């Protein structure tokens, strides 16, 4: 039987997670603003020696196949784009969370990062392909962070998969989110939201983390973005990259058509594009593509 998490215990769990670095925090705040420029990102990264070194290492990895090494941080960021810079900054700060084995979901270490990275790519593709009036880079960042709460409550869900599945199959209308709340008192969206608030993330990102499975419950001003991530999350799971036992055990909010105009052919194109970009990004982040 799972152990119930009290509000006080959840607060302690959140407080035990290391804060984001100043650079990562500023980067997330900056890129959430619609009126920011790439030069703002460049100036921020330039003032962080460790982040600069990581960016240069990745841009010169074999995954990007450049003939000549890039030594200028300006050129590196212009080439990679801000979505990859955000991924590097977040991954460096919260890598342990993303790489954690999710025993409560019967999911291996690293599966959360793979799922979130695919969701991020898919969310950006959804925005781009549908022509929605949303920042594609913000959709990417939101997708990257959407499931962070799973790393916080996974240990408390250990050994509950069979019970969760039974709840879903025997009680009409329930999904895995409901099962989590019944089993431990909180679902992963609430846990992630509490962490996002602790990290002082922009409101848009906090709302995505809280409502990515139930976008219709979000504030109207954020719904389009959240529906994009909602679809991106489902695309990642349909592609075989979920986070274990909960994969494909959530409801698809059919109201997405009110915010995101996308058809079956476009969906197939997105899934293909996600596969291609994921292979490139994953190869560069895990270091397997470094040049000699």
BELFEN-V990025 format. One record per helix or strand. SS is the DSSP state (helix for helix, strand for strand). FROM is the first residue (numbers start at 1). LEN is the number of residues. Records with the same first field share a line. If there is no record, write none. Layout:
BEGIN
SS = FROM-LEN  FROM-LEN
END
This chain:
BEGIN
helix = 7-10  22-10  38-9  49-11  62-3  73-8  82-18  103-3  111-20  136-10  150-8  161-10  176-9  188-11  203-9  215-3  220-19  254-5  264-22
strand = 102-1  107-1
END
